[in-house]
């Protein structure tokens, strides 16, 4: 006799999963705050709320937090990219933000892009989502990296989705 068995697993991405991922981003931002200043607890809370809502609804593409000098990203800067996972994936602990980097003459910035699902929304739907967010962003363009590149270094995962983290590294 031959037997076969098929299993199907369905994962629903919930608000709890989104909060789990956004809390890891907030922990990284708290480390940036402790090491370099420039970010208030209130602003970290707004960034966490924004990430939670955009992740929950599947509208986050990438978000970058860090320092710019002469309109270019420098160390320490972190970029998160939202992805779907085929399996459970790795769920790293936050941290490993490099201490002691020279941020003299630099300012803290954040830049966000939206997902393909966002692009499929109507203008009214986008406005409704933006109205739910704790902060309102203004238009802009992404900056290049000053004498360096983004290197993937962590993955945060929950509920079948992940945030890949990349940090600026200098040559």
Secondary structure, 3 states (H helix, E strand, C coil): CCCCCCCCCCCCCCHHHHHHHHHHHHHHHHHHHHHHCCCCHHHHHHHHHHHHHHHHHCCEEEEEEEEEECCEEEEEEEEEEEEECCCCCCCCCCCCCCCCCCCCCCEEEEEEEECHHHHCCCHHHHHHHHHHCCCCCCCCCCCCECCEEEEEEEEEEECCEEEEEEEEEEC
